[in-house]
C-alpha cells in the first residue's frame, strides 16, 4: 500500500497529507503504472528536493543570489542558480511546458520557480517538501515581465567577458535562440555563469535534451524508457489542490466510479467552419465504432433484443461545446446496444470558448485534464496539448482524431499514437557546428516526427520507424 501511495518511490513521504489530499490518494483512482521510475531518477529527485529546500524563496542563498540580480552583476550566488518559468496559453500548454522546464532544472542543477499569476492560483499543491516553488510577489523584476515579453533579445549577443545577472528568453514557438540555448555547447557554458534564467514558454521541449551533447547521457540515464518523461515528471509535479480535488472526486464518484470501463473523449475543434459539428461527430463515431471502443446501437429494436451482459461503459467527454455530449447521449439513450452493454455519457462543463486570464476556467480545465487521465481508453484531438497532458499523466497511448479538411470526415478517422509522451510542436532545427538548419528527427532513432504534427518531434521507446 505504501509503495502504491508513493507511486513506486516517485513521491517523497515528507508532506502533510491534509494540505494536499490528492498527492497520496491518486493511486485510489488510477490504475498502477506499468512504467516504473528509474532508481537514478528517484535519487536525482531527492537531491533536487534538498537543493530546493536550501535555495528556495527567502532562504539565505536565495537572498544572496537576489542581491546579484538587484545590482545587475554576477558574483557569489551561494551555490544556487535559478530558472523562472513564465507560462502562456491554455492549461495543456502550461502543464507540459512546466514539466519540460523542471527537467532542464534537474539537468542544469538549477532551482525552478514558477510565476503562476492570478489565473493559476490554487490549482496545484506544492511539489517539493518544506519549501515553495512559487516565485515571490516581491521578486525585483516581476513587474518587468510584461515588458520583457515584448522584447526579443538574442541570446548570442550576451557578452562572454561580462555575463549579466539574468537572461530572459521568450520561446512561445520555435526559434534559433531556443536551439542554440539548449543544443550548443558555447551557449550552454555561457548560461551556466548567469544566476537567473527567466524562460517564457508554452512548449514541451523535453525531446531537445536528447539532441544535446551536454545532456544526452544524463537524460538517458534518468529515463531509460524515453517516452515516459512527462508520465513520471507529471505525476511527480502536478497534484490538484484540495479545491480542485473536491471537484474531481465529486464528479468521479457521481459519474465514473461504477463504470467497468471509462472512455475519455477529448474534443478540440480548432476551426468550427472547417470542422462543423456533424463532420466531427461523424468522425468520432466512425473512429470509436470501427476500433470497437463502443458498441453499435440496435436500430431495428427499441428494446434490448440481446441478453444484457451486465457490463457498462462510461464516456467522459471534455469539450468547449455541448453538441457532442447531446448527440452521443441521445444516441445511446434512445436505442439499446447490440451487445447489451449499458453506455453512459457525461460531460463536466462546456465553456463555449477558451477564457484567457480566468482562474476559474483554468481550474475547470485542470480538473478535466486530470479526469481524462483516469480513463482506461483515451480518444483525443490531434495537436491538442490538453490531450497531451491527459495521456501523459495517465500513461496512455490515445486514439488521435485526425483534423478534418474541407468539411470531410478523414479516412482513416483516427490512428493510435505510438508514444504516450507529448509532441514538441516546433522541432529544433539548428545544427551548432555547421550553423545551419537540420532535420532533428534524423539525429537519433528515438526522436521522430509526431504523427499529428509533421513539423514536431516526440520521444519513442522503440527504435523502429513509423
C-alpha positions as CSV (number, residue, x, y, z in Angstrom):
1,X,0.0,0.0,0.0
2,X,2.8,2.5,0.9
3,X,4.6,1.8,-2.4
4,X,1.3,2.4,-4.3
5,X,0.8,5.6,-2.3
6,X,4.2,6.9,-3.1
7,X,4.0,5.8,-6.8
8,X,6.9,3.4,-6.6
9,X,9.1,6.0,-4.7
10,X,8.4,8.9,-7.1
11,X,6.8,10.9,-4.3
12,X,8.5,11.9,-1.1
13,X,6.8,10.8,2.1
14,X,7.6,14.1,3.9
15,X,4.4,16.0,3.3
16,X,1.4,16.9,5.5
17,X,-1.3,14.8,3.9
18,X,-4.2,17.2,4.8
19,X,-2.6,20.1,3.0
20,X,-2.8,18.2,-0.3
21,X,-5.2,15.3,-0.3
22,X,-4.6,14.3,-3.9
23,X,-0.9,13.6,-3.5
24,X,-1.2,10.4,-1.6
25,X,-4.7,9.4,-2.8
26,X,-4.3,9.5,-6.6
27,X,-3.5,5.8,-6.6
28,X,-7.0,5.1,-5.4
29,X,-8.4,6.5,-8.6
30,X,-5.8,5.5,-11.2
31,X,-4.5,2.1,-12.1
32,X,-0.9,1.4,-11.1
33,X,1.5,2.5,-13.8
34,X,3.3,-0.2,-15.7
35,X,6.3,2.2,-16.1
36,X,8.5,2.3,-13.0
37,X,10.7,5.3,-12.4
38,X,14.4,4.5,-12.7
39,X,16.4,4.4,-9.4
40,X,18.6,7.1,-10.8
41,X,15.6,9.4,-11.3
42,X,14.4,8.8,-7.7
43,X,17.8,9.7,-6.3
44,X,18.0,12.8,-8.5
45,X,14.6,13.9,-7.3
46,X,15.6,13.5,-3.7
47,X,18.8,15.5,-4.4
48,X,16.8,18.2,-6.1
49,X,14.4,18.4,-3.1
50,X,17.4,19.1,-0.8
51,X,18.6,21.7,-3.3
52,X,15.3,23.4,-3.5
53,X,14.9,23.5,0.3
54,X,18.4,25.1,0.6
55,X,17.8,27.6,-2.2
56,X,14.1,28.2,-2.2
57,X,12.4,31.6,-1.6
58,X,13.7,33.7,1.3
59,X,16.5,31.3,2.2
60,X,19.9,32.7,2.9
61,X,21.1,31.5,-0.5
62,X,18.1,32.9,-2.3
63,X,18.6,36.3,-0.7
64,X,22.3,36.3,-1.6
65,X,21.6,35.5,-5.2
66,X,18.8,38.2,-5.3
67,X,21.5,40.8,-4.4
68,X,23.3,39.9,-7.7
69,X,20.0,40.5,-9.6
70,X,19.4,43.9,-8.0
71,X,23.0,45.0,-8.6
72,X,22.9,43.7,-12.2
73,X,26.3,42.0,-11.7
74,X,27.3,38.4,-11.4
75,X,29.2,37.2,-8.4
76,X,28.8,34.8,-5.5
77,X,25.4,33.2,-5.6
78,X,25.6,31.0,-2.5
79,X,25.8,28.0,-4.8
80,X,22.3,28.5,-6.2
81,X,21.2,29.2,-9.8
82,X,17.6,29.6,-10.8
83,X,15.2,29.1,-13.7
84,X,12.0,31.1,-13.5
85,X,9.1,29.8,-15.6
86,X,6.5,32.1,-17.2
87,X,3.6,30.4,-18.9
88,X,1.2,31.4,-21.6
89,X,-1.8,30.0,-23.5
90,X,-4.1,27.2,-22.2
91,X,-3.6,24.7,-19.3
92,X,-2.3,22.0,-21.5
93,X,0.5,24.2,-22.9
94,X,1.3,25.4,-19.4
95,X,1.5,21.9,-17.8
96,X,3.7,20.3,-20.4
97,X,5.9,23.4,-20.6
98,X,6.4,23.4,-16.8
99,X,7.4,19.7,-16.9
100,X,10.0,20.5,-19.6
101,X,11.4,23.4,-17.6
102,X,11.7,21.2,-14.5
103,X,13.6,18.6,-16.5
104,X,16.0,21.4,-17.5
105,X,16.3,22.4,-13.8
106,X,17.3,18.8,-13.0
107,X,19.8,18.6,-15.8
108,X,21.4,22.0,-15.2
109,X,21.3,22.0,-11.4
110,X,19.0,25.0,-11.2
111,X,16.1,25.7,-8.9
112,X,12.7,26.0,-10.5
113,X,10.5,28.9,-9.5
114,X,7.1,29.4,-11.3
115,X,5.1,32.5,-11.8
116,X,1.6,31.3,-11.8
117,X,0.0,34.7,-11.9
118,X,-3.6,35.4,-10.9
119,X,-5.1,32.9,-13.3
120,X,-3.3,29.9,-11.9
121,X,-3.8,30.4,-8.1
122,X,-4.9,27.4,-6.0
123,X,-4.6,24.9,-8.9
124,X,-1.7,22.8,-7.8
125,X,-0.2,21.7,-4.5
126,X,3.4,22.5,-3.7
127,X,5.5,19.7,-5.3
128,X,8.6,19.9,-3.1
129,X,8.6,19.3,0.7
130,X,9.2,22.0,3.2
131,X,9.6,24.8,0.6
132,X,7.8,26.6,-2.2
133,X,8.2,26.7,-6.0
134,X,6.1,29.9,-6.3
135,X,8.0,33.0,-7.4
136,X,7.6,35.5,-4.6
137,X,5.4,38.5,-5.3
138,X,8.3,40.9,-4.3
139,X,10.7,39.4,-6.9
140,X,12.6,42.5,-8.1
141,X,11.9,42.4,-11.8
142,X,8.5,40.8,-11.7
143,X,6.8,44.0,-12.8
144,X,9.1,44.0,-15.9
145,X,7.9,40.6,-17.2
146,X,5.3,42.0,-19.4
147,X,7.8,44.5,-20.9
148,X,10.3,41.7,-21.3
149,X,7.9,39.7,-23.3
150,X,7.6,42.5,-25.9
151,X,11.3,42.3,-26.5
152,X,13.3,39.6,-28.2
153,X,16.9,39.8,-27.1
154,X,19.2,37.5,-29.0
155,X,20.9,35.1,-26.6
156,X,24.0,35.1,-28.8
157,X,24.5,38.8,-28.2
158,X,25.4,38.3,-24.5
159,X,28.9,39.2,-23.6
160,X,31.1,36.3,-22.6
161,X,33.5,38.5,-20.7
162,X,30.8,40.1,-18.5
163,X,27.6,37.9,-18.4
164,X,24.5,39.6,-17.0
165,X,22.8,38.8,-13.7
166,X,19.8,37.4,-15.6
167,X,18.8,36.2,-19.1
168,X,15.3,36.4,-20.4
169,X,14.3,34.1,-23.3
170,X,10.8,34.1,-24.8
171,X,10.0,30.9,-26.7
172,X,6.3,30.9,-27.5
173,X,7.2,29.0,-30.6
174,X,10.4,27.6,-32.1
175,X,13.3,30.0,-32.6
176,X,17.0,29.7,-33.2
177,X,17.6,31.2,-29.7
178,X,16.0,28.1,-28.2
179,X,18.0,25.7,-30.4
180,X,21.3,27.4,-29.6
181,X,20.5,27.7,-25.9
182,X,19.9,24.0,-25.3
183,X,21.9,22.3,-28.0
184,X,25.1,24.3,-28.5
185,X,28.0,23.9,-26.1
186,X,29.2,27.5,-26.2
187,X,25.7,28.9,-25.2
188,X,25.2,26.3,-22.5
189,X,28.6,27.1,-21.0
190,X,27.8,30.9,-21.0
191,X,24.4,30.3,-19.5
192,X,26.0,28.4,-16.5
193,X,27.5,31.7,-15.5
194,X,24.1,33.5,-15.3
195,X,22.4,33.0,-11.9
196,X,18.9,33.9,-13.1
197,X,17.4,32.3,-16.3
198,X,13.9,33.6,-17.0
199,X,12.1,31.5,-19.5
200,X,8.7,32.2,-21.1
201,X,7.5,29.1,-22.9
202,X,4.3,27.2,-23.9
203,X,6.1,24.2,-25.5
204,X,7.1,20.7,-24.5
205,X,10.8,20.9,-25.3
206,X,12.0,17.8,-23.4
207,X,13.0,15.9,-26.7
208,X,15.6,18.6,-27.3
209,X,17.8,17.3,-24.4
210,X,18.4,14.0,-26.2
211,X,19.9,16.1,-29.1
212,X,22.3,17.9,-26.8
213,X,25.8,16.5,-26.3
214,X,25.8,18.0,-22.8
215,X,22.6,16.5,-21.6
216,X,22.0,13.4,-23.7
217,X,23.8,10.9,-21.5
218,X,22.3,12.3,-18.3
219,X,18.7,12.4,-19.5
220,X,19.0,8.9,-20.9
221,X,20.2,7.7,-17.6
222,X,17.3,9.4,-15.9
223,X,14.7,8.0,-18.3
224,X,15.7,4.6,-19.8
225,X,12.1,4.5,-21.1
226,X,12.4,7.7,-23.1
227,X,8.7,8.2,-23.8
228,X,7.9,8.3,-20.0
229,X,9.4,11.7,-19.3
230,X,6.2,13.5,-18.9
231,X,4.5,10.5,-17.3
232,X,7.0,10.4,-14.5
233,X,7.6,14.2,-14.0
234,X,3.9,15.0,-14.4
235,X,2.9,12.6,-11.7
236,X,5.6,14.0,-9.5
237,X,4.9,17.7,-10.0
238,X,1.2,18.1,-10.6
239,X,-1.1,17.4,-7.7
240,X,-4.6,19.1,-7.8
241,X,-5.1,21.5,-4.9
242,X,-7.7,20.5,-2.3
243,X,-10.2,22.8,-4.0
244,X,-9.7,21.2,-7.4
245,X,-9.5,17.7,-5.9
246,X,-13.0,18.2,-4.4
247,X,-14.3,18.9,-7.9
248,X,-12.5,15.9,-9.3
249,X,-13.6,13.4,-6.7
250,X,-17.2,14.6,-6.6
251,X,-17.6,14.2,-10.4
252,X,-15.7,10.9,-10.3
253,X,-18.0,9.4,-7.6
254,X,-21.1,10.6,-9.3
255,X,-20.3,9.7,-12.9
256,X,-17.3,7.3,-13.2
257,X,-16.9,5.2,-10.2
258,X,-19.3,2.4,-11.1
259,X,-18.3,2.0,-14.7
260,X,-16.4,-1.1,-15.7
261,X,-14.6,0.8,-18.4
262,X,-14.0,4.6,-18.6
263,X,-13.5,6.0,-22.0
264,X,-12.1,9.6,-22.2
265,X,-13.1,11.6,-25.3
266,X,-11.3,14.9,-25.6
267,X,-12.6,17.1,-28.4
268,X,-10.7,20.2,-29.5
269,X,-12.1,22.0,-32.5
270,X,-9.6,24.5,-33.9
271,X,-11.9,25.9,-36.6
272,X,-15.7,25.3,-36.4
273,X,-16.1,26.4,-40.0
274,X,-13.8,23.8,-41.5
275,X,-14.8,21.2,-38.8
276,X,-18.6,21.6,-38.4
277,X,-20.4,19.6,-35.6
278,X,-21.9,17.0,-38.0
279,X,-18.5,16.2,-39.5
280,X,-16.7,15.9,-36.2
281,X,-19.5,13.8,-34.8
282,X,-19.4,11.5,-37.7
283,X,-15.6,11.2,-37.3
284,X,-15.9,10.4,-33.6
285,X,-18.4,7.6,-34.2
286,X,-16.5,6.3,-37.2
287,X,-13.4,6.0,-35.1
288,X,-14.9,4.6,-31.9
289,X,-17.2,2.1,-33.6
290,X,-14.6,0.8,-36.1
291,X,-12.0,0.4,-33.4
292,X,-14.5,-1.4,-31.2
293,X,-14.2,1.2,-28.5
294,X,-18.0,1.5,-28.4
295,X,-20.8,-0.9,-29.4
296,X,-23.3,-0.2,-32.2
297,X,-26.8,0.7,-31.4
298,X,-29.6,-1.7,-32.4
299,X,-31.5,0.3,-35.0
300,X,-34.1,-2.4,-35.5
301,X,-35.4,-2.7,-32.0
302,X,-36.5,-0.1,-29.5
303,X,-35.9,-2.5,-26.6
304,X,-32.9,-4.8,-26.0
305,X,-33.0,-7.9,-28.2
306,X,-29.8,-9.5,-26.9
307,X,-29.5,-10.6,-23.3
308,X,-27.8,-8.0,-21.0
309,X,-24.1,-8.8,-20.4
310,X,-24.0,-6.7,-17.2
311,X,-21.1,-4.6,-18.4
312,X,-21.1,-0.9,-18.5
313,X,-19.0,1.8,-20.1
314,X,-19.0,5.5,-19.3
315,X,-17.8,8.1,-21.9
316,X,-16.3,11.2,-20.3
317,X,-16.5,14.0,-22.9
318,X,-14.4,17.1,-22.5
319,X,-15.1,19.9,-25.0
320,X,-15.8,23.6,-25.0
321,X,-19.2,22.7,-26.6
322,X,-22.2,20.6,-25.6
323,X,-23.1,19.4,-29.1
324,X,-21.1,16.2,-28.9
325,X,-22.4,15.2,-25.5
326,X,-26.0,15.9,-26.6
327,X,-25.6,13.8,-29.8
328,X,-23.9,10.9,-28.2
329,X,-26.1,10.8,-25.1
330,X,-29.3,10.9,-27.3
331,X,-27.9,8.1,-29.4
332,X,-27.3,5.7,-26.5
333,X,-30.4,6.7,-24.6
334,X,-32.8,6.2,-27.5
335,X,-31.6,2.7,-28.6
336,X,-30.2,-0.4,-26.9
337,X,-26.7,-1.6,-27.9
338,X,-26.3,-4.7,-30.0
339,X,-24.1,-6.2,-27.3
340,X,-26.4,-5.5,-24.4
341,X,-23.8,-3.2,-22.8
342,X,-25.0,-0.1,-20.9
343,X,-23.5,3.1,-22.2
344,X,-23.5,6.3,-20.1
345,X,-22.3,9.7,-21.3
346,X,-21.1,12.6,-19.1
347,X,-19.5,16.0,-19.6
348,X,-18.2,18.2,-16.7
349,X,-18.6,21.6,-18.4
350,X,-19.0,23.4,-21.7
351,X,-17.4,26.9,-21.6
352,X,-18.1,27.6,-25.3
353,X,-14.8,29.4,-25.7
354,X,-11.3,29.3,-24.2
355,X,-11.2,32.0,-21.5
356,X,-7.9,33.9,-21.0
357,X,-6.6,35.1,-17.7
358,X,-9.5,33.3,-15.9
359,X,-8.6,31.4,-12.8
360,X,-12.0,29.6,-12.6
361,X,-11.8,28.5,-16.2
362,X,-8.3,27.1,-15.6
363,X,-9.5,25.2,-12.5
364,X,-12.1,23.5,-14.6
365,X,-9.6,22.8,-17.3
366,X,-7.1,21.3,-14.9
367,X,-9.9,19.1,-13.3
368,X,-10.9,17.8,-16.7
369,X,-7.4,17.0,-17.7
370,X,-7.0,15.0,-14.6
371,X,-10.3,13.2,-15.0
372,X,-9.3,12.3,-18.6
373,X,-6.1,10.9,-17.3
374,X,-8.1,8.4,-15.2
375,X,-9.5,6.8,-18.3
376,X,-8.9,3.2,-19.4
377,X,-9.1,4.2,-23.0
378,X,-8.5,7.7,-24.4
379,X,-9.5,9.4,-27.6
380,X,-8.0,12.8,-28.2
381,X,-7.9,15.5,-30.9
382,X,-4.7,15.7,-32.9
383,X,-2.4,18.5,-31.9
384,X,-4.1,19.3,-28.7
385,X,-1.8,20.0,-25.7
386,X,-4.9,19.4,-23.4
387,X,-4.9,15.8,-24.7
388,X,-1.2,15.5,-24.4
389,X,-1.3,16.4,-20.7
390,X,-4.0,13.9,-20.0
391,X,-2.4,11.0,-21.9
392,X,1.0,11.6,-20.3
393,X,-0.4,11.7,-16.7
394,X,-2.4,8.5,-17.4
395,X,0.4,6.7,-19.2
396,X,-2.0,6.2,-22.2
397,X,-1.4,5.9,-25.9
398,X,-4.6,7.6,-27.3
399,X,-6.5,7.2,-30.4
400,X,-6.0,10.5,-32.2
401,X,-8.8,12.1,-34.2
402,X,-7.2,13.5,-37.3
403,X,-8.1,17.1,-38.0
404,X,-10.8,17.3,-40.7
405,X,-10.1,19.1,-44.0
406,X,-12.7,20.5,-46.5
407,X,-15.6,19.6,-44.1
408,X,-14.9,15.9,-44.7
409,X,-14.5,13.0,-42.3
410,X,-10.9,11.9,-42.6
411,X,-10.1,8.4,-43.8
412,X,-8.9,6.9,-41.5
413,X,-10.8,8.9,-38.9
414,X,-8.2,8.2,-36.2
415,X,-5.0,6.4,-35.5
416,X,-3.4,5.2,-32.3
417,X,-0.4,7.1,-31.1
418,X,2.8,5.1,-30.7
419,X,4.1,7.1,-27.8
420,X,2.5,8.5,-24.6
421,X,4.8,11.5,-24.5
422,X,3.7,14.9,-25.7
423,X,4.7,16.3,-29.1
424,X,7.2,19.2,-29.2
425,X,5.3,21.2,-31.9
426,X,8.4,23.2,-33.0
427,X,11.3,20.8,-33.5
428,X,14.8,22.0,-33.0
429,X,16.4,22.7,-36.4
430,X,19.7,24.4,-35.7
431,X,23.0,22.5,-36.3
432,X,25.5,24.0,-33.9
433,X,28.8,23.2,-35.7
434,X,27.6,23.8,-39.2
435,X,25.4,26.7,-38.1
436,X,22.5,25.8,-40.5
437,X,19.1,24.1,-40.3
438,X,18.9,20.3,-40.0
439,X,16.1,17.7,-39.6
440,X,16.2,16.8,-35.9
441,X,14.2,13.6,-36.5
442,X,17.2,12.1,-38.2
443,X,19.8,12.6,-35.4
444,X,18.8,9.8,-33.0
445,X,16.4,6.9,-33.7
446,X,14.1,7.6,-30.7
447,X,13.4,11.3,-31.6
448,X,11.0,11.2,-34.5
449,X,8.3,13.3,-36.1
450,X,4.9,13.4,-34.4
451,X,2.0,11.5,-36.1
452,X,-0.3,14.5,-35.6
453,X,2.2,17.3,-36.4
454,X,4.8,16.6,-39.0
455,X,6.9,19.7,-38.1
456,X,7.1,18.5,-34.5
457,X,9.1,15.7,-32.8
458,X,8.5,13.4,-29.9
459,X,10.2,10.6,-28.0
460,X,9.7,6.9,-28.6
461,X,10.9,3.9,-26.7
462,X,11.3,1.6,-29.6
463,X,13.7,2.4,-32.4
464,X,11.5,1.3,-35.3
465,X,10.5,4.0,-37.8
466,X,6.8,4.6,-38.2
